[in-house]
Amino acid sequence: MEYKDYYEILGVSRDAGQDDIKRAYRRLARKYHPDVSKEEGAEKKFQELGEAYEVLKDPEKRAAYDKFGSNWEHGQDFQPPPDWSDGFEFRGGGFTGASDGDYSDFFESLFGGRSHGSAGGRAPFKMKGEDQHARIVIRLADAYHGTRQTITLSRGGGQTRNLEVTIPKGVIEGQRIRLEGQGMEGYGGAPAGDLFLEIAFAEDPIFRAEKRDIHMELPITPWEAALGASITVPTLGGKVQLKIPAGSQGGNKLRLKGKGLSTARRKGDQIVTLRIVVPEPKTEEQKELYRRMAAIMPVNPRNKLGV
C-alpha cells in the first residue's frame, strides 16, 4: 500500500487553515473534473483531490492522519500501526464528487469506504459559486437614515452590472452587507455564491464617525463659553438645541445621546467638542475692551506649565 500525502495533493502546507484547504480543493476540482477538464489524467487527479479533501476537511480524520507525521513521502510503502486510530471517531465519507471505488487502498484501510446510504456511481459535478467581495462608499446621512440605492460593480472583461442595494439604518463603517446569490455562478446547477459589500463612509465636511458615535467640532464665542448658552447644533437627523454650561473651556466634550448611528438595538451618540473662537479686535473701542478684561480678570493660563 502506498502512502498518500494529502497536503501535497492539494498543494497546501501542513498548517493550512480550513479556508485555505477549501479554496485549494475548489480551484483544483474545477480544473480536473472529468466533466469539464480536457487534461490528461484528469479523472485520476480528480479522485485524488476528492480523497485528500475528504480527509483534510474533517477535523477528526485530519488529526488522525497527522499522527503519521511529516516524514512519510508520497508513494512510499506504508502500513498503519494497529492502534493508530485510538481516540478518534470518523463520520465516514462525505461529498467530494468521489464514489464507491474511487478511494485508494490507503484511504479505505484507514477510514473505510463511503458512508452507508450514499448513492453509487459518480454524482454530477456540482459546486456552489464563489463568494465575492466589494467595497462601497456611502454618505453618513445615508448610514444614519438608511436608504436604497443603485450601485455599479465592475467585472472582468470591462463588464459592469447594477444592483439595487438596501443600506440598513445605523450601518457602520467596515460592516458587511450580504447579498445572497449575487456572487459567482455555481457549477452543475449549484447555487451562486454570495456578494459581501463592505461599507465605507465618504468624507463629510462637518461630521466624522467612530463606530456608532458621530463627532463634530462646535465653534463658540468666549462669552458663550464663559456665561453659558443654548446653541443650535446640526446633527445627521436635523438641528437640535445644545446647552453650553457656564465656564466651558475649549476642548470640552458634550454628548447628544442617541444622535449617532443607531439601530433598534444599538445606540450611537453625537460627541460635540467645543472650540472657542476669539474675535479679532479691529477698532480702538474693541481693543480697549480687551484691555479692561485683562485688568478686571487677570489670569495665567500657563500656570500649570510653571511659567
C-alpha positions in Angstrom: 0.0 0.0 0.0 1.3 3.4 -0.9 1.3 6.4 1.4 -0.8 9.4 0.3 0.5 12.9 1.0 -2.8 14.7 1.1 -1.2 18.1 1.7 1.0 17.6 -1.4 -2.0 16.6 -3.5 -3.9 19.7 -2.6 -0.8 21.9 -2.7 -1.2 23.3 0.8 1.1 23.4 3.8 0.6 21.1 6.8 -0.5 24.0 8.9 -3.0 25.3 6.3 -6.4 26.5 7.7 -9.7 25.1 6.6 -10.4 28.1 4.4 -7.1 27.6 2.5 -7.8 23.9 2.1 -11.3 24.5 0.8 -10.1 27.1 -1.7 -7.3 24.8 -2.9 -9.8 21.9 -3.4 -12.4 24.1 -5.2 -9.7 25.5 -7.5 -8.2 22.2 -8.4 -11.6 20.3 -8.6 -12.8 22.8 -11.2 -9.6 22.3 -13.1 -9.6 18.5 -13.1 -13.2 17.4 -13.0 -13.7 14.9 -15.8 -16.9 16.6 -17.0 -15.1 19.8 -17.7 -11.3 19.1 -18.0 -9.5 18.0 -21.1 -6.2 17.5 -19.3 -4.6 14.0 -19.5 -5.2 12.0 -16.3 -7.8 14.5 -15.1 -10.1 11.7 -13.7 -7.4 10.2 -11.6 -6.2 13.5 -10.4 -9.8 14.5 -9.5 -10.2 11.3 -7.5 -7.0 12.0 -5.6 -8.2 15.6 -4.8 -11.6 14.3 -3.5 -9.9 11.8 -1.3 -7.4 14.3 0.1 -10.2 16.8 0.7 -12.3 14.2 2.4 -9.6 13.7 5.0 -8.3 17.3 5.5 -11.7 18.9 5.7 -12.7 16.7 8.6 -11.0 17.6 11.9 -11.2 14.1 13.2 -9.8 12.4 10.1 -7.1 15.1 9.7 -6.0 14.8 13.3 -5.7 11.0 13.0 -3.9 11.4 9.6 -1.5 13.9 11.1 -0.4 11.3 13.7 1.7 9.7 11.0 3.9 12.8 11.0 5.6 14.6 8.1 8.4 12.2 7.3 6.4 10.0 5.0 6.8 10.6 1.3 4.0 10.3 -1.2 4.0 6.8 -2.8 6.2 5.3 -0.1 5.3 1.8 1.1 3.1 2.1 4.2 1.2 0.1 6.8 -0.6 1.9 9.6 0.2 0.9 13.2 -2.6 -1.3 14.7 -3.6 1.3 17.3 -3.2 4.4 15.1 -6.9 5.5 15.3 -7.4 5.0 19.0 -9.3 8.0 20.4 -10.8 9.1 17.1 -14.4 8.8 15.7 -14.9 9.1 12.0 -18.0 10.2 10.3 -17.4 8.3 7.0 -17.1 9.8 3.5 -19.0 12.9 2.5 -19.5 14.8 -0.7 -16.5 15.5 -2.8 -17.7 14.1 -6.1 -16.0 10.7 -5.4 -18.0 7.5 -5.5 -17.5 3.9 -4.2 -14.4 2.5 -5.7 -12.8 6.0 -6.1 -11.0 5.8 -2.8 -7.5 4.4 -2.7 -6.5 1.4 -0.6 -4.7 3.8 1.6 -7.9 5.7 2.4 -10.1 2.7 2.8 -7.6 0.9 5.1 -7.7 4.0 7.4 -11.2 5.3 7.2 -13.3 2.7 5.4 -15.3 3.4 2.2 -18.1 5.9 1.6 -20.7 6.2 4.3 -23.7 3.9 4.1 -26.7 5.3 2.2 -24.7 7.1 -0.4 -25.7 6.6 -4.0 -23.4 4.6 -6.2 -21.9 5.9 -9.3 -20.4 9.4 -9.9 -22.5 12.2 -8.7 -23.0 15.1 -11.2 -20.4 17.8 -10.6 -21.9 20.5 -8.5 -20.2 23.3 -6.7 -21.6 26.5 -5.2 -20.2 29.6 -6.8 -17.5 31.5 -5.1 -18.4 34.4 -2.8 -17.4 37.9 -4.0 -16.4 41.0 -2.0 -16.7 44.6 -2.9 -16.4 48.0 -1.1 -19.0 50.7 -1.5 -18.7 54.3 -0.3 -21.9 56.0 1.1 -22.7 59.3 2.8 -23.0 59.4 6.6 -26.5 60.7 6.2 -27.5 57.6 4.3 -26.0 55.5 7.1 -27.9 57.4 9.7 -31.3 57.2 7.9 -30.9 54.1 5.9 -31.6 54.2 2.2 -31.9 52.2 -1.0 -29.5 52.9 -3.8 -28.2 51.6 -7.1 -24.5 50.6 -7.2 -22.4 49.7 -10.2 -19.9 46.9 -9.8 -17.1 46.1 -12.3 -16.5 42.6 -13.5 -13.7 41.1 -15.6 -13.6 42.0 -19.3 -14.8 45.5 -18.8 -18.3 44.4 -17.9 -20.4 46.1 -15.3 -23.6 45.4 -13.5 -26.0 47.4 -11.5 -27.5 46.2 -8.2 -30.3 47.7 -6.1 -28.9 47.6 -2.5 -30.8 48.4 0.7 -28.5 50.2 3.2 -29.9 49.5 6.6 -30.4 52.3 9.1 -27.5 52.6 11.5 -24.9 50.8 9.4 -21.3 51.5 10.5 -18.0 51.6 8.6 -16.5 48.2 8.0 -19.8 46.4 8.3 -20.6 43.9 5.6 -23.9 43.5 3.8 -24.6 40.1 2.4 -26.4 39.8 -0.9 -27.4 36.2 -1.2 -26.8 34.6 -4.6 -25.1 37.7 -6.2 -21.6 36.1 -6.2 -20.1 33.9 -8.9 -22.3 31.5 -10.7 -22.4 27.9 -9.4 -21.4 24.8 -11.4 -23.7 22.0 -12.5 -26.9 23.7 -11.3 -25.5 24.5 -7.8 -26.5 27.9 -6.4 -24.4 31.0 -7.0 -22.1 32.4 -4.3 -22.9 35.5 -2.2 -21.8 39.1 -2.6 -20.5 40.8 0.5 -20.4 44.6 0.4 -18.1 46.4 2.9 -19.3 49.8 3.9 -17.0 52.8 3.8 -18.0 56.5 4.5 -17.4 59.4 2.2 -15.7 62.4 3.9 -18.2 64.8 5.4 -17.4 68.5 5.9 -19.0 68.6 9.4 -19.2 65.1 10.9 -16.9 62.1 11.2 -17.8 58.6 12.6 -16.1 56.4 15.1 -18.0 53.2 15.1 -21.5 54.3 16.2 -20.6 57.7 17.6 -20.6 60.8 15.4 -18.1 63.5 16.2 -18.1 67.2 15.3 -16.3 70.4 16.4 -18.5 73.3 17.5 -17.2 76.9 17.4 -18.5 79.1 20.2 -17.7 82.6 21.4 -15.8 83.4 24.6 -18.9 84.8 26.2 -21.0 81.7 25.3 -18.3 79.6 27.0 -18.0 81.9 30.0 -21.7 82.6 30.6 -23.3 79.5 29.2 -25.8 79.5 26.3 -28.3 77.4 24.4 -27.0 76.9 20.9 -28.4 75.4 17.7 -26.3 72.4 16.7 -26.5 70.3 13.4 -26.9 66.6 13.7 -27.4 64.0 11.0 -31.1 63.9 12.0 -31.6 67.7 11.9 -31.0 70.7 14.1 -31.2 70.4 17.9 -30.6 72.8 20.9 -27.5 72.1 23.0 -26.9 73.7 26.3 -23.4 75.1 26.8 -22.5 75.1 30.6 -21.1 78.3 32.0 -17.4 78.2 32.4 -16.8 75.8 29.5 -13.3 75.5 28.0 -12.1 74.8 24.5 -11.8 71.0 24.1 -14.6 70.2 26.4 -16.9 67.5 25.0 -20.7 67.4 25.3 -22.8 64.4 24.4 -26.1 64.3 22.5 -27.5 60.8 23.3 -29.0 58.8 20.5 -27.8 61.2 17.8 -25.2 58.8 16.4 -25.6 55.8 14.1 -28.4 53.8 15.9 -30.4 50.7 15.2 -33.3 49.3 17.2 -30.8 47.5 19.5 -27.7 49.7 19.5 -27.5 53.4 20.0 -24.8 55.8 19.0 -24.3 59.3 20.3 -23.1 62.6 18.9 -20.0 63.9 20.6 -19.6 67.7 20.3 -16.1 69.2 21.0 -16.1 72.9 21.9 -13.7 75.3 20.1 -13.6 78.8 21.4 -13.3 81.4 18.7 -11.7 84.7 19.9 -12.9 87.8 18.0 -10.2 89.9 16.4 -10.3 93.5 17.8 -10.4 95.8 14.8 -11.3 99.2 16.4 -9.8 101.1 19.3 -13.0 100.6 21.3 -12.7 96.8 20.9 -9.0 96.8 21.9 -9.9 98.9 25.0 -12.5 96.3 25.9 -9.8 93.5 25.8 -7.5 95.7 28.0 -10.3 96.2 30.5 -10.9 92.5 30.6 -7.2 91.9 31.3 -7.3 94.4 34.1 -10.6 93.2 35.7 -10.0 89.4 35.1 -6.2 88.7 35.4 -5.4 85.1 34.7 -2.4 83.0 33.9 -3.5 80.2 31.6 0.1 78.8 31.6 0.2 78.3 35.4 0.4 74.5 35.1 3.5 74.9 32.9 5.4 76.7 35.7 5.8 79.9 33.7 
